Amino acid sequence: MSLDTDVLIIGAGMSGIGLAIQMTKKYENIQYEIYEKTDNTGGTWWANSYPGCGCDVASHFCSYSFALNPDWTRKFSLQPEIASYFQSVAEEYNIPSHISFHSVFQKSEWDERSAMWVIPILDQKTRTTYQRRTRILVSVVGALSVPKSCEVPGADTFKGPLFHSAKWDHTFDYAGKEVVVLGTLISSSTSPTTKPSPRAMAAAPHSLFSSLAPSPRRQKIIQFSRQSHWLAERPDPIYSPLERWIFRHVPLAMRIYRAKAYYDTESDFAGFNTKTGGAIRKGLEKE
């Protein structure tokens, strides 16, 4: 068996892009290929485009340390800006030239004789399957890449539109309908459904819920959750032109700001420890 590439990467999201860039920096002549099932880079930030889709981690922290972005418009950016960032970084390092889009990883088999991975790839355009062989196989498939189907009893007989937020139907018009939101995760699984008359059903995160908040266009919005959740305030300031100028031109300003975001995020995360995080949770309650 002949070798097709040194490294084969599954997925062109933020991890796949970052891995490819770091490999080429460290190993100048390394050969690699990336296989991506969608039509663009960006992973979950390209796949998800529901109303209000954004990140609950500060943008200056949720970005590459080697590609800081002084032009973030706000502390917690929305999906279009995040997707654009990852796509622009990929373009800067010529990553798309190594990507096969509309290509689905099927399985992997280790061939002892040749000491290579044998990977069948499905071309979604031609519906044909071909094989690639590599020494190193890396999966960077995101946990949110496969939407969870709606398992609510009666969903299979529901007459109105029914869709997951990760597959948001932008032709859906909810004017004059009641919308039901199923789920309360911040930016993951959701599924909206709608009935043509006064009722509609949906499953979605808080960001989607707030974006679909009642207005003259909607009669009502209801959200269902398995259990109550603790919510902390998330101030989301817009960066002024002066702040962005400072990030771009003042040495270390953006690095220090990013380090502060890192520290704040890690400090809050420690509050999830049920044994040692009590003081942090108490502090969040006061907020």
N, C-alpha and C positions, 0 to 999 in steps of 0.2 A: 504494500500500500504506500502511495506517495503522500507526503505531507502537504497540506494546503496552506496552513498558516501556523505561526508559532503560538498565537493566543487567539481564542475565539471567545467573544464576550456576548452574553445574551442580555439585551436591553440597552437602550440609548437614553436612559434617564440621567439624573444628576450623578449617580454612582458610576454608570457606564462611561459617561463623558469624562468624569474626573479620573477614573482608572486609566483610560486611554491616554490622557494628557500626561499623567505622571509616568506611565510606562515609556512614552516617547522621550520624555526628558531624561530618564535614567538610562534607557537603552535605545540609542539613536537609530539603529538599523533593525529594530524589532518589527516583525510583520504581525499584524493583527486584523481581525475582522469583527464587526459588530452586526448583530442581527436584531432587528426591531420590528415588532408586529404592527405598529402604527405607521403613519406617513411623515413623522417628523421627530426631532429630538425633543427632550424635555420630560419624558416619562409621565408621571402623574400630573405634572403641571401643564402638559399638553393634552392629556386625555380628559382631564376634568375641566369643565367650563360652565358649570352651573352658576346661577346668580349668586353673587357674594363669595364665590370661591376664592380663598386666600390662605395665607399661612399664619399659624398662631405662634411662630418663632420669628423674632426680629430679623428683618431682611439682611441687615449687616452681618448677622451671625449665620443665618441660613444661606450662605453663599461660600464660594471657594476662598480659602485663605490666600491662594495665589492669583486670584482674579477679583480683588475687591472692587466694588461698584460705588463710586461717589454719587451716582445719579438716582439712587432709590428715592422715590417721591414721598414715601411715608414709612413709618416704623414697621408696620405689618402690611406688606404689599399684597395686592390682589393678583389673581392668576395670570392675567395678560402680561403684567410687568415681570413676574417671575419666569414665565415661559420664555419671554423675550430675552431675559438675562442668560438663561442656560443655552438658548439657541445661538446667541451672539458669541458666547465663550467657545462653543463648539465650532463655529465658523472661524473664529480667530486662530484656532489650532488645526484647522482643516480636518476635523473629525468626520463630517458627513461623507467625505470621499471614501471612507472605510466602512460605511454603513450600508447594509442591504435592508431597505424598508419593506413593509408589507410581507415580512418573512417571520414565520412562526417556528420556534424550536419545538421539535416533537419529542425527542428523548435522547439519551446519550448512552453509549455502550463503550466500555473500555476493552480494547483489543490487546491482549497480553503479548501476542506475537510481535506486533509492530510498536507496542508501547505508545499507542495513540488513542485519543477519543474519537469515536465515529458518531457523527451527529446528523440525523435526518432533518432537513429544513423544508418547510412547506411554503412555497411561493403563493401568496393569497391571490395574486392577480391571474396567474396561469393555472392555479390549482395543481401544480406539479410538485413533486418532492425530489430533492436531490441531497447528496451527502457531502459533508465537509469533514476533514480530518485535521486534528490539532494535537499538540503536545499538552497544552494548558487550556482548560475550559473554566470559564468564570461566569457564574450566574449572578446578575445584579437585578433580577426581576423584583419589582416592588411589591410589598405586601398588599397594596391597594390596586393592583393591576387587574384583578378579576373581581368584578362587582358581585356582591351577594344577592341572589335572587330573592324576591319577595315571597316569604313563606306564611304570610297571614292567611288564615282560613278564609276562603271565599275569593282570594285574589285571582284564581284561575277563571272565575265566572264574572269578574268585574267587567262592566261594559265600556267604561271610559278609558282614556289613555293611562298606561301604567309604565313607568320607566324609572330606572336607577339614576341617581344624580350624576354618576360617572358617565352615563349615556344620556345626558340631558337633551330633551327634544326642544330645540330653539324655535320650532314652529308652533309649539303649544301655547294657546291663548287662554289664560285663566280668568278672563274678564267675566264677571257675573257668576263665578263659581265659588263654592266652598272648597278650600284646600285642606287636606289632612296630611300631616307630616309624620312619618313613622321613623323614630330614632332620634337620638340626641348627641351623636358623636360630633366632634368639632369639625372634622374635614374628611370623614371617611364614608362608610356605606350609607346609602340613602336610596329611596325609591318613590318618585311621585306618581300618583295615579289620579285621574280625573274623570268625573262623570259629566256628561254634557249638561245635565240639568243643575239643580242647585248644589250638588255635592261633588267634591273631588277628594282623592286620597293621595297621600304622598309620604315618602320616608326621606328624611334629610337632616343635615347637621344644623347647628345653631346659626352658622353664617348664612345658610340657605333660608332658614326660618326667618331670620331678621330681614333678609332681602325680599321675602314674600309677605312681609307684615301687612295686616289689613289696610286697605286703601279703598278709595271709591271704586276701583276696578274689581275688588274682591268682596264678597259678602262676609266671609269668615275664614279664619285659618286655625286649625287645631293641630296640636302636636302630641303624639303618644310616646311614652318612654317606659321601659321596664322598671326603672327605679329613678328616684330623684338624684340630681347631680349638684355638686358644689361648683359654683362659677365664680371666678375671680375677675375683678375689673381689669380691662385691657386698654389702657390709654393708647391711642393710635395717632400721634401727632404727625402733621404734614411737615416735611422738611422745607424750610425757606430757601430761597436762592442763596442767601448768605451761608447757611449751614452747608449746603452742597458745595459751595465754593471752598469753604474751609476743608471739607472732606477731600476735595480734589487737590488743593494747593498747599495746605499746611502739613508739613512733615509729621508723620505718626498720628495725626489727629484721628484718622479713620481706624487705624490699628487700635488705638486706645479705646475708642468708642466701641469697637467690636469686642474687645476684651471685657469691657463692662457688660455688654449684652451676654457674653458667655458666662460671666460670673453670676449675673442675675438669674439666668436660666438654670444653671446648675444648683444655685441656692434654693430656688423654688422646687426643683425636682426632688431635692432631699426631703421635702415635706411628704412625699408619697410613702416613705418608710413608716410603717404603722407603729414601730417601737421607738424610733428616735426622732420622728418628724413632727411631734406634737406641737412644739413651740412655733414652728413655721406655719402650721395649720391655724394656730390661734392668731398669729399675725395676719393671715389672710382673712380670717373672720372679721377682724377689726376694720379691714379695708372695705 
